[in-house]
Amino acid sequence: MKPFILPFILFVFVSCSPNKKQIETKNDTSILTYSTRAVLPHDTQAFTEGLLFYNGKVFESTGGSQSWIAEVDIESGAQDKKIQLTKEYFGEGITILNNKIYQLTWKNKVGFIYDLHTYKKLAEFSYEFEGWGMTHDHHHLIVSNGTETLYFLDSIECKVKKKISVKEKGAKATNLNELEFIEGYIFANQWETNYILKIDPNNGEVVGKLDLSEFVKKAKWMYPQADVLNGIAYNERTKDILITGKFWPLSFFIRLN
């Protein structure tokens, strides 16, 4: 696909002073405020399931009839596809740990492990639930299945070692999707909402949330076929977070305040 170039907004940095959204929500301790650092193009053919930074590179996995894992050129949004699944598999979340790429599939209840450098498939693993989002805490793989449950798997046999139930103010926080581990917390897209939840992995409590409605509106205004918010990638070096969605024409770099 020809890169989607946005010369008038590419790398547009904004003031760090509070914006209207921040002023309106500054007294709500559950809402996390942020500043937008840059707006970038994104491949509108990508039905985004997983997104991450690793060693300065952005990796993205997609689902649907075109399920792949690709290295992403952040400036153009172009996808350099490294792994493509056959049509029997609906690709889901990915994570990278110990020089291996781990990938979930949706209803097949099978995951794949690849060598990070050669992209050769090394092994498969199975699980007893749907595969949705995936991240890790440097020790365990963390997996969502579209409910309020998060599963912690060992990275060798990929067997469930524990699970937690995520709650927000005492109620189940369901529809947990794409995941990212950021500074000791699990951040989760909540499917079919404009929220990203910040979750304490010790007890499953939602301790904060991001309202990214403005990004959803921008994406759908530019490209009516844009689907839901889904995609969180944390750059540990810069402390910025890359945000996107399924079939979105844009990605956004934000920084939490």
Phi, psi and omega per residue, in radians:
M1 nan 2.379 3.101
K2 -1.110 2.291 -3.104
P3 -0.975 2.443 -3.139
F4 -1.568 1.767 -3.020
I5 -1.675 2.307 3.129
L6 -2.147 1.378 -3.010
P7 -1.094 -0.466 -3.053
F8 -1.464 -0.209 3.111
I9 -2.205 -0.084 -3.096
L10 -1.093 2.182 -3.138
F11 0.974 0.772 3.044
V12 -1.566 1.932 -3.136
F13 -1.643 2.480 -3.076
V14 -1.989 2.909 3.136
S15 -1.098 2.570 3.117
C16 -1.513 0.037 3.085
S17 -1.214 2.669 -3.065
P18 -0.994 2.353 3.050
N19 -1.614 -3.111 -3.076
K20 -1.034 -0.727 3.137
K21 -1.055 -0.742 -3.111
Q22 -1.150 -0.702 -3.133
I23 -1.129 -0.719 -3.099
E24 -1.164 -0.507 -2.999
T25 -1.972 0.134 -3.005
K26 -1.139 -0.406 3.134
N27 -1.594 -0.029 3.112
D28 -1.714 1.828 -3.027
T29 -1.203 -0.276 -3.127
S30 -1.423 -0.296 -3.101
I31 -1.642 2.199 3.104
L32 -1.532 2.270 3.103
T33 -1.648 2.791 -3.055
Y34 -2.688 2.848 2.979
S35 -2.055 2.521 3.112
T36 -1.510 2.148 -3.064
R37 -1.634 -0.636 -3.126
A38 -2.846 2.694 3.053
V39 -2.080 2.258 -3.002
L40 -2.290 2.760 3.083
P41 -1.316 2.705 3.112
H42 -2.434 2.566 -3.107
D43 -1.224 2.033 -3.110
T44 -1.280 -0.080 3.038
Q45 -1.557 -0.086 -3.051
A46 -1.619 1.955 3.036
F47 -1.509 1.432 -2.874
T48 -1.096 2.240 3.067
E49 -2.050 -0.648 3.134
G50 -2.412 2.570 -3.123
L51 -2.603 2.347 3.137
L52 -2.788 2.762 2.959
F53 -1.754 2.484 2.999
Y54 -2.685 2.116 3.141
N55 0.883 0.770 3.079
G56 1.413 -0.041 3.123
K57 -1.867 2.643 3.046
V58 -1.791 2.262 3.087
F59 -2.021 2.457 -3.139
E60 -2.379 2.413 3.019
S61 -2.013 2.625 -3.110
T62 -2.254 2.885 3.112
G63 -2.150 -2.891 -3.138
G64 1.397 -2.730 -3.097
S65 -1.266 -0.256 3.072
Q66 -2.109 1.475 -3.107
S67 -1.752 2.066 -3.121
W68 -2.525 2.927 2.919
I69 -2.088 2.263 -3.058
A70 -2.387 2.672 2.877
E71 -1.524 2.355 -3.015
V72 -1.896 2.286 2.963
D73 -1.374 1.897 -2.983
I74 -1.121 -0.537 -3.082
E75 -1.350 -0.552 -3.109
S76 -1.865 -0.358 -3.051
G77 1.452 -0.003 -3.098
A78 -1.169 2.485 -3.111
Q79 -1.819 2.152 3.002
D80 -1.739 1.644 -3.014
K81 -1.223 2.219 -3.119
K82 -1.879 -0.570 -3.111
I83 -2.370 2.263 3.059
Q84 -2.199 2.254 -3.139
L85 -1.496 2.652 3.025
T86 -1.237 2.841 -2.986
K87 -1.134 -0.255 3.123
E88 -1.269 -0.265 -3.095
Y89 -1.962 2.377 3.050
F90 -1.830 1.860 -3.074
G91 -1.163 2.590 3.126
E92 -2.311 -2.491 -3.005
G93 -1.176 2.756 3.082
I94 -2.331 2.804 2.944
T95 -2.663 2.827 3.140
I96 -2.145 2.213 -3.141
L97 -2.646 2.356 3.099
N98 0.959 0.753 3.104
N99 1.088 0.488 3.090
K100 -2.288 2.533 3.018
I101 -1.754 2.208 3.079
Y102 -1.858 2.354 -3.109
Q103 -2.310 2.369 3.043
L104 -1.675 2.768 2.885
T105 -2.102 2.847 -2.961
W106 -1.299 -1.338 -3.029
K107 -1.810 -0.065 -3.129
N108 -1.311 -0.311 -3.137
K109 1.026 0.622 3.080
V110 -2.391 2.464 3.071
G111 -2.095 2.867 -3.096
F112 -2.187 2.595 3.087
I113 -2.135 2.241 -3.095
Y114 -2.145 2.674 2.972
D115 -1.241 2.288 -3.061
L116 -1.110 -0.566 -3.018
H117 -1.585 -0.626 -3.096
T118 -1.799 -0.292 -3.081
Y119 1.149 0.275 3.060
K120 -1.293 2.381 3.110
K121 -1.248 2.210 -3.104
L122 -1.723 -0.617 -3.050
A123 -2.884 2.949 2.998
E124 -2.146 2.752 3.046
F125 -2.497 2.766 -3.075
S126 -2.103 2.789 3.091
Y127 -2.631 2.838 -2.993
E128 -1.795 0.448 -3.119
F129 -2.558 2.986 3.068
E130 -1.208 2.547 3.070
G131 -1.669 2.248 3.107
W132 -2.172 -1.602 -3.111
G133 -1.747 2.871 -3.083
M134 -2.683 2.435 2.993
T135 -2.679 -2.917 3.057
H136 -2.640 2.798 3.115
D137 -1.912 0.443 -3.093
H138 1.404 -0.139 3.104
H139 -2.227 -0.863 -3.097
H140 -1.961 2.609 2.885
L141 -1.345 2.417 3.129
I142 -2.068 2.215 -2.978
V143 -2.246 2.430 3.004
S144 -1.875 2.758 3.130
N145 -2.313 0.352 3.101
G146 1.524 0.023 3.070
T147 -1.915 -2.743 3.060
E148 -1.562 0.010 -3.046
T149 -1.645 2.377 2.982
L150 -2.021 2.333 -3.111
Y151 -1.870 2.424 3.086
F152 -1.923 2.059 -3.097
L153 -1.953 2.558 2.990
D154 -1.256 2.694 -3.025
S155 -1.560 -0.019 3.138
I156 -1.679 -1.053 -3.130
E157 -1.680 -0.163 -3.142
C158 1.022 0.704 3.083
K159 -1.759 2.560 -3.113
V160 -1.178 2.190 3.113
K161 -1.794 -0.547 3.062
K162 -2.843 2.944 3.053
K163 -2.546 2.687 3.100
I164 -2.250 2.651 3.068
S165 -1.815 2.168 -3.065
V166 -1.529 2.290 -3.132
K167 -2.313 2.514 3.058
E168 -2.098 1.940 -3.118
K169 0.942 0.734 3.060
G170 1.559 -0.229 -3.137
A171 -1.779 2.621 3.117
K172 -1.092 2.296 3.055
A173 -1.713 1.669 -3.021
T174 -1.597 -3.137 3.079
N175 1.077 0.602 3.093
L176 -1.226 2.286 -3.029
N177 -2.169 -2.070 -3.073
E178 -1.061 2.439 -3.031
L179 -2.148 2.660 2.998
E180 -2.612 2.382 3.116
F181 -1.672 2.058 -3.048
I182 -2.272 1.979 3.036
E183 0.862 0.827 3.041
G184 1.540 -0.009 3.133
Y185 -2.152 2.683 3.050
I186 -1.670 2.173 3.036
F187 -1.802 2.301 -3.036
A188 -2.325 2.229 2.920
N189 -1.129 2.358 3.031
Q190 -1.760 1.866 -2.988
W191 -0.909 2.401 3.116
E192 1.144 0.328 2.952
T193 -2.200 3.051 3.082
N194 -1.765 0.361 -3.058
Y195 -1.872 2.577 2.857
I196 -2.030 2.218 -3.100
L197 -1.663 2.449 3.032
K198 -1.790 2.066 -2.942
I199 -2.066 2.323 3.026
D200 -1.376 2.025 -3.080
P201 -1.217 -0.224 -3.122
N202 -1.353 -0.559 -3.094
N203 -2.355 -0.041 3.115
G204 1.399 0.114 -3.116
E205 -1.343 2.386 2.995
V206 -1.367 2.043 -3.073
V207 -1.850 -0.028 3.103
G208 -3.111 2.894 3.112
K209 -2.645 2.616 3.060
L210 -1.807 2.274 3.028
D211 -1.780 1.904 -3.076
L212 -1.916 0.610 -3.131
S213 -1.017 -0.623 -3.112
E214 -1.103 -0.617 3.124
F215 -1.249 -0.692 3.099
V216 -1.053 -0.768 3.138
K217 -1.101 -0.753 3.139
K218 -1.104 -0.771 -3.113
A219 -1.096 -0.780 -3.095
K220 -1.303 -0.483 3.061
W221 -1.175 -0.700 -3.128
M222 -1.355 -0.552 -3.037
Y223 -2.537 1.675 -3.042
P224 -0.996 -0.393 3.119
Q225 -1.386 -0.067 3.131
A226 -1.008 2.411 -3.102
D227 -1.790 -2.659 -2.975
V228 -1.315 2.766 2.976
L229 -1.003 2.249 3.073
N230 -3.000 1.912 3.119
G231 2.573 1.972 -3.133
I232 -2.347 2.128 3.102
A233 -2.333 2.182 -3.080
Y234 -1.789 2.213 3.066
N235 -1.659 1.802 -3.074
E236 -1.089 -0.509 -3.094
R237 -1.256 -0.784 -3.068
T238 -1.704 -0.245 -3.071
K239 1.223 0.254 3.081
D240 -1.561 2.711 3.122
I241 -2.108 2.234 3.100
L242 -1.602 2.243 -3.079
I243 -2.136 2.389 3.017
T244 -2.678 -2.930 -3.136
G245 -2.662 3.088 -3.102
K246 -1.237 2.172 -3.119
F247 1.077 0.405 -3.130
W248 -1.332 2.579 3.043
P249 -1.519 -0.118 -3.033
L250 -2.335 2.675 2.881
S251 -2.166 2.739 -3.084
F252 -2.296 2.305 2.965
F253 -1.619 2.181 3.072
I254 -2.180 2.845 3.011
R255 -2.335 2.272 3.122
L256 -1.216 2.466 3.111
N257 -1.503 nan nan
